[in-house]
Amino acid sequence: MPFFKKKLTEDPVDTTLSSEKIHFDQLIHDEPKFINDLADQLIDNIPLVLSFEKLNVDDANKLIAFFSGVVYTLGGKYLRINDATFLFGSETAFNDGSLEEFVNNL
């Protein structure tokens, strides 16, 4: 499974919102509609690259499970780019092989 291992001690997480960066941890608690909007993009065959590195382990695992479930229902899949970054896409988005090539060329 792609889930993160739980650390014995948690690092403090910056939960401030700015126009340059938005942290998922803030959005989970304040704007869950944003997460649904991302799921809608997957449903509309728009692949997503999502980084979970600023999240605590539990929230990261919940979001990875959620988006994994979304792509599963779409017949799609996800690819791990690095330890905390994943590419999620529907079956249609993966049909031509360009997403796998994109990840392999990183």
KEKELUM-433670 format. One record per atom (N, C-alpha, C): atom name; x, y, z. Coordinates in Angstrom, 1 decimal, always signed. Layout:
ATOM at      X      Y      Z
ATOM CA      X      Y      Z
...
END
This chain:
ATOM at      X      Y      Z
ATOM  N   +0.8   -1.2   +0.0
ATOM CA   +0.0   +0.0   +0.0
ATOM  C   +0.9   +1.2   +0.0
ATOM  N   +0.4   +2.3   -0.6
ATOM CA   +1.2   +3.5   -0.7
ATOM  C   +1.2   +4.4   +0.6
ATOM  N   +0.5   +3.9   +1.6
ATOM CA   +0.3   +4.8   +2.8
ATOM  C   +1.6   +5.1   +3.5
ATOM  N   +1.7   +6.2   +4.2
ATOM CA   +2.9   +6.6   +4.9
ATOM  C   +2.9   +5.8   +6.2
ATOM  N   +4.1   +5.6   +6.7
ATOM CA   +4.3   +5.0   +8.0
ATOM  C   +4.1   +6.1   +9.1
ATOM  N   +3.5   +5.8  +10.1
ATOM CA   +3.2   +6.7  +11.2
ATOM  C   +4.5   +7.0  +12.0
ATOM  N   +4.8   +8.3  +12.2
ATOM CA   +6.0   +8.7  +13.0
ATOM  C   +5.6   +8.6  +14.4
ATOM  N   +6.7   +8.4  +15.3
ATOM CA   +6.4   +8.4  +16.7
ATOM  C   +6.1   +9.8  +17.2
ATOM  N   +6.8  +10.8  +16.7
ATOM CA   +6.6  +12.1  +17.0
ATOM  C   +6.2  +12.9  +15.7
ATOM  N   +5.2  +13.7  +15.8
ATOM CA   +4.8  +14.5  +14.7
ATOM  C   +5.5  +15.8  +14.6
ATOM  N   +5.9  +16.2  +13.4
ATOM CA   +6.5  +17.5  +13.1
ATOM  C   +5.4  +18.5  +13.1
ATOM  N   +5.6  +19.8  +13.5
ATOM CA   +4.6  +20.8  +13.4
ATOM  C   +4.3  +21.1  +12.0
ATOM  N   +3.0  +21.3  +11.7
ATOM CA   +2.6  +21.6  +10.3
ATOM  C   +2.2  +23.0  +10.1
ATOM  N   +2.6  +23.7   +9.1
ATOM CA   +2.2  +25.0   +8.8
ATOM  C   +0.9  +25.0   +8.2
ATOM  N   -0.1  +25.6   +8.8
ATOM CA   -1.5  +25.5   +8.3
ATOM  C   -2.0  +26.9   +7.8
ATOM  N   -1.1  +27.8   +7.5
ATOM CA   -1.5  +29.1   +7.0
ATOM  C   -1.8  +28.9   +5.5
ATOM  N   -2.8  +29.7   +5.1
ATOM CA   -3.2  +29.8   +3.7
ATOM  C   -2.6  +31.0   +3.1
ATOM  N   -2.1  +30.9   +1.8
ATOM CA   -1.6  +32.0   +1.1
ATOM  C   -2.0  +31.9   -0.4
ATOM  N   -1.8  +32.9   -1.1
ATOM CA   -2.2  +32.8   -2.5
ATOM  C   -1.2  +31.9   -3.3
ATOM  N   +0.0  +31.7   -2.8
ATOM CA   +1.0  +30.9   -3.4
ATOM  C   +0.9  +29.4   -3.1
ATOM  N   +0.5  +29.1   -1.9
ATOM CA   +0.4  +27.7   -1.5
ATOM  C   -0.8  +27.5   -0.6
ATOM  N   -1.5  +26.4   -0.8
ATOM CA   -2.6  +26.0   +0.0
ATOM  C   -2.3  +24.6   +0.5
ATOM  N   -2.4  +24.5   +1.8
ATOM CA   -2.1  +23.2   +2.4
ATOM  C   -3.3  +22.4   +2.5
ATOM  N   -3.3  +21.1   +2.2
ATOM CA   -4.4  +20.2   +2.3
ATOM  C   -4.9  +20.1   +3.7
ATOM  N   -4.0  +20.2   +4.7
ATOM CA   -4.4  +20.0   +6.1
ATOM  C   -5.4  +21.1   +6.5
ATOM  N   -5.2  +22.3   +6.0
ATOM CA   -6.2  +23.4   +6.3
ATOM  C   -7.5  +23.2   +5.5
ATOM  N   -7.4  +22.7   +4.3
ATOM CA   -8.6  +22.5   +3.5
ATOM  C   -9.4  +21.4   +4.0
ATOM  N   -8.8  +20.3   +4.6
ATOM CA   -9.6  +19.2   +5.1
ATOM  C  -10.5  +19.7   +6.2
ATOM  N  -10.1  +20.6   +7.0
ATOM CA  -10.8  +21.1   +8.2
ATOM  C  -11.8  +22.2   +7.8
ATOM  N  -11.3  +23.1   +6.9
ATOM CA  -12.1  +24.3   +6.6
ATOM  C  -12.9  +24.3   +5.3
ATOM  N  -12.4  +23.6   +4.3
ATOM CA  -13.1  +23.6   +3.0
ATOM  C  -13.2  +22.2   +2.4
ATOM  N  -13.9  +21.3   +3.0
ATOM CA  -14.0  +19.9   +2.4
ATOM  C  -14.5  +19.9   +0.9
ATOM  N  -15.3  +21.0   +0.6
ATOM CA  -15.8  +21.1   -0.8
ATOM  C  -14.6  +21.1   -1.8
ATOM  N  -13.4  +21.6   -1.4
ATOM CA  -12.3  +21.7   -2.3
ATOM  C  -11.8  +20.2   -2.7
ATOM  N  -11.9  +19.3   -1.7
ATOM CA  -11.5  +17.9   -1.9
ATOM  C  -12.5  +17.3   -2.9
ATOM  N  -13.8  +17.6   -2.8
ATOM CA  -14.8  +17.1   -3.7
ATOM  C  -14.6  +17.7   -5.1
ATOM  N  -14.1  +19.0   -5.2
ATOM CA  -13.9  +19.6   -6.5
ATOM  C  -12.7  +18.9   -7.2
ATOM  N  -11.7  +18.5   -6.4
ATOM CA  -10.6  +17.7   -7.0
ATOM  C  -11.1  +16.3   -7.5
ATOM  N  -12.0  +15.7   -6.8
ATOM CA  -12.6  +14.4   -7.2
ATOM  C  -13.4  +14.6   -8.5
ATOM  N  -14.1  +15.7   -8.6
ATOM CA  -14.8  +16.0   -9.8
ATOM  C  -13.9  +16.2  -11.0
ATOM  N  -12.7  +16.8  -10.8
ATOM CA  -11.8  +16.9  -11.9
ATOM  C  -11.4  +15.5  -12.4
ATOM  N  -11.1  +14.6  -11.4
ATOM CA  -10.8  +13.2  -11.8
ATOM  C  -11.9  +12.6  -12.7
ATOM  N  -13.2  +12.8  -12.2
ATOM CA  -14.3  +12.3  -12.9
ATOM  C  -14.4  +12.9  -14.3
ATOM  N  -14.0  +14.1  -14.5
ATOM CA  -14.0  +14.8  -15.8
ATOM  C  -12.7  +14.4  -16.6
ATOM  N  -12.0  +13.4  -16.2
ATOM CA  -10.8  +12.9  -16.9
ATOM  C   -9.6  +13.9  -16.9
ATOM  N   -9.5  +14.7  -15.8
ATOM CA   -8.4  +15.5  -15.6
ATOM  C   -7.5  +14.9  -14.6
ATOM  N   -6.3  +14.4  -15.0
ATOM CA   -5.4  +13.8  -14.0
ATOM  C   -4.9  +14.8  -13.0
ATOM  N   -4.6  +14.4  -11.8
ATOM CA   -4.1  +15.3  -10.7
ATOM  C   -2.8  +14.8  -10.2
ATOM  N   -1.9  +15.7  -10.0
ATOM CA   -0.6  +15.4   -9.3
ATOM  C   -0.8  +16.1   -7.9
ATOM  N   -0.8  +15.3   -6.9
ATOM CA   -1.1  +15.8   -5.5
ATOM  C   +0.1  +15.4   -4.6
ATOM  N   +0.6  +16.5   -3.9
ATOM CA   +1.6  +16.3   -2.9
ATOM  C   +1.0  +16.3   -1.5
ATOM  N   +1.4  +15.3   -0.7
ATOM CA   +0.8  +15.2   +0.7
ATOM  C   +1.9  +15.4   +1.7
ATOM  N   +3.0  +16.0   +1.3
ATOM CA   +4.2  +16.1   +2.3
ATOM  C   +3.9  +17.0   +3.4
ATOM  N   +3.1  +18.0   +3.3
ATOM CA   +2.8  +18.9   +4.4
ATOM  C   +1.8  +18.4   +5.4
ATOM  N   +1.2  +17.3   +5.1
ATOM CA   +0.1  +16.7   +6.0
ATOM  C   +0.7  +15.8   +7.0
ATOM  N   +0.0  +15.7   +8.1
ATOM CA   +0.4  +14.7   +9.1
ATOM  C   +0.0  +13.3   +8.5
ATOM  N   +0.6  +12.3   +9.0
ATOM CA   +0.4  +10.9   +8.5
ATOM  C   -1.0  +10.5   +8.3
ATOM  N   -1.8  +10.7   +9.4
ATOM CA   -3.2  +10.3   +9.3
ATOM  C   -4.0  +11.0   +8.2
ATOM  N   -3.9  +12.3   +8.1
ATOM CA   -4.6  +13.0   +7.1
ATOM  C   -4.1  +12.6   +5.7
ATOM  N   -2.8  +12.4   +5.5
ATOM CA   -2.3  +12.0   +4.2
ATOM  C   -2.9  +10.7   +3.8
ATOM  N   -2.9   +9.7   +4.7
ATOM CA   -3.4   +8.4   +4.5
ATOM  C   -4.9   +8.4   +4.1
ATOM  N   -5.6   +9.3   +4.8
ATOM CA   -7.1   +9.4   +4.5
ATOM  C   -7.3   +9.9   +3.1
ATOM  N   -6.5  +11.0   +2.7
ATOM CA   -6.7  +11.5   +1.4
ATOM  C   -6.2  +10.6   +0.3
ATOM  N   -5.1   +9.9   +0.5
ATOM CA   -4.6   +8.9   -0.5
ATOM  C   -5.7   +7.8   -0.7
ATOM  N   -6.2   +7.4   +0.4
ATOM CA   -7.3   +6.3   +0.3
ATOM  C   -8.5   +6.9   -0.4
ATOM  N   -8.9   +8.1   -0.1
ATOM CA  -10.1   +8.7   -0.8
ATOM  C   -9.8   +8.8   -2.3
ATOM  N   -8.7   +9.4   -2.7
ATOM CA   -8.4   +9.6   -4.1
ATOM  C   -8.2   +8.2   -4.8
ATOM  N   -7.6   +7.3   -4.1
ATOM CA   -7.5   +5.9   -4.6
ATOM  C   -8.8   +5.3   -4.9
ATOM  N   -9.8   +5.5   -4.0
ATOM CA  -11.1   +5.0   -4.2
ATOM  C  -11.8   +5.7   -5.4
ATOM  N  -11.6   +7.0   -5.6
ATOM CA  -12.2   +7.7   -6.7
ATOM  C  -11.7   +7.1   -8.0
ATOM  N  -10.4   +6.9   -8.1
ATOM CA   -9.8   +6.4   -9.4
ATOM  C  -10.2   +4.9   -9.6
ATOM  N  -10.3   +4.2   -8.5
ATOM CA  -10.8   +2.8   -8.6
ATOM  C  -12.2   +2.7   -9.2
ATOM  N  -13.1   +3.6   -8.8
ATOM CA  -14.4   +3.6   -9.3
ATOM  C  -14.4   +4.0  -10.8
ATOM  N  -13.4   +4.7  -11.2
ATOM CA  -13.3   +5.2  -12.6
ATOM  C  -12.5   +4.2  -13.5
ATOM  N  -12.1   +3.1  -12.9
ATOM CA  -11.3   +2.2  -13.6
ATOM  C   -9.9   +2.7  -13.8
ATOM  N   -9.5   +3.8  -13.2
ATOM CA   -8.2   +4.4  -13.3
ATOM  C   -7.2   +3.8  -12.4
ATOM  N   -6.1   +4.6  -12.2
ATOM CA   -5.1   +4.2  -11.3
ATOM  C   -4.3   +5.4  -10.8
ATOM  N   -3.4   +5.1   -9.9
ATOM CA   -2.5   +6.2   -9.4
ATOM  C   -1.1   +5.7   -9.5
ATOM  N   -0.1   +6.6   -9.7
ATOM CA   +1.3   +6.3   -9.7
ATOM  C   +2.0   +7.1   -8.7
ATOM  N   +2.9   +6.5   -8.0
ATOM CA   +3.7   +7.2   -7.0
ATOM  C   +4.9   +7.9   -7.7
ATOM  N   +4.9   +9.2   -7.5
ATOM CA   +6.0  +10.0   -8.1
ATOM  C   +7.2  +10.0   -7.1
ATOM  N   +6.9  +10.3   -5.9
ATOM CA   +8.0  +10.1   -4.8
ATOM  C   +7.2   +9.8   -3.5
ATOM  N   +7.9   +9.8   -2.4
ATOM CA   +7.3   +9.4   -1.2
ATOM  C   +6.0  +10.1   -0.8
ATOM  N   +5.8  +11.3   -1.2
ATOM CA   +4.7  +12.1   -0.8
ATOM  C   +3.8  +12.6   -1.9
ATOM  N   +4.2  +12.3   -3.2
ATOM CA   +3.5  +12.9   -4.3
ATOM  C   +3.0  +11.7   -5.2
ATOM  N   +1.7  +11.9   -5.6
ATOM CA   +1.1  +10.8   -6.5
ATOM  C   +0.4  +11.5   -7.6
ATOM  N   +0.3  +10.7   -8.7
ATOM CA   -0.5  +11.1   -9.9
ATOM  C   -1.7  +10.2   -9.9
ATOM  N   -2.9  +10.8   -9.9
ATOM CA   -4.2  +10.1  -10.0
ATOM  C   -4.8  +10.4  -11.3
ATOM  N   -5.4   +9.4  -11.9
ATOM CA   -6.1   +9.6  -13.1
ATOM  C   -7.2   +8.5  -13.4
ATOM  N   -8.1   +8.9  -14.2
ATOM CA   -9.2   +7.9  -14.7
ATOM  C   -8.6   +7.0  -15.7
ATOM  N   -9.4   +6.0  -16.1
ATOM CA   -8.9   +5.1  -17.1
ATOM  C   -8.7   +5.8  -18.4
ATOM  N   -9.5   +6.7  -18.8
ATOM CA   -9.4   +7.5  -20.0
ATOM  C   -8.1   +8.3  -20.0
ATOM  N   -7.8   +8.9  -18.9
ATOM CA   -6.5   +9.7  -18.8
ATOM  C   -5.3   +8.8  -19.0
ATOM  N   -5.3   +7.5  -18.7
ATOM CA   -4.2   +6.7  -18.8
ATOM  C   -4.1   +5.9  -20.1
ATOM  N   -5.2   +6.0  -21.0
ATOM CA   -5.3   +5.2  -22.2
ATOM  C   -4.1   +5.3  -23.1
ATOM  N   -3.6   +6.5  -23.4
ATOM CA   -2.5   +6.6  -24.4
ATOM  C   -1.1   +6.4  -23.9
ATOM  N   -1.0   +6.2  -22.6
ATOM CA   +0.4   +5.9  -22.0
ATOM  C   +1.2   +7.1  -21.7
ATOM  N   +0.7   +8.3  -22.0
ATOM CA   +1.5   +9.5  -21.8
ATOM  C   +1.7   +9.8  -20.3
ATOM  N   +0.8   +9.5  -19.5
ATOM CA   +1.0   +9.8  -18.1
ATOM  C   +2.1   +8.9  -17.5
ATOM  N   +2.1   +7.6  -17.8
ATOM CA   +3.2   +6.7  -17.4
ATOM  C   +4.5   +7.3  -17.9
ATOM  N   +4.6   +7.7  -19.1
ATOM CA   +5.8   +8.2  -19.7
ATOM  C   +6.2   +9.5  -18.9
ATOM  N   +5.3  +10.4  -18.6
ATOM CA   +5.5  +11.6  -17.9
ATOM  C   +6.2  +11.2  -16.5
ATOM  N   +5.6  +10.3  -15.8
ATOM CA   +6.2   +9.9  -14.5
ATOM  C   +7.6   +9.3  -14.6
ATOM  N   +7.7   +8.4  -15.6
ATOM CA   +9.0   +7.8  -15.9
ATOM  C  +10.1   +8.7  -16.3
ATOM  N   +9.8   +9.9  -16.8
ATOM CA  +10.8  +10.8  -17.3
ATOM  C  +11.1  +11.9  -16.2
ATOM  N  +10.5  +11.8  -15.0
ATOM CA  +10.8  +12.7  -13.9
ATOM  C  +12.1  +12.4  -13.3
END
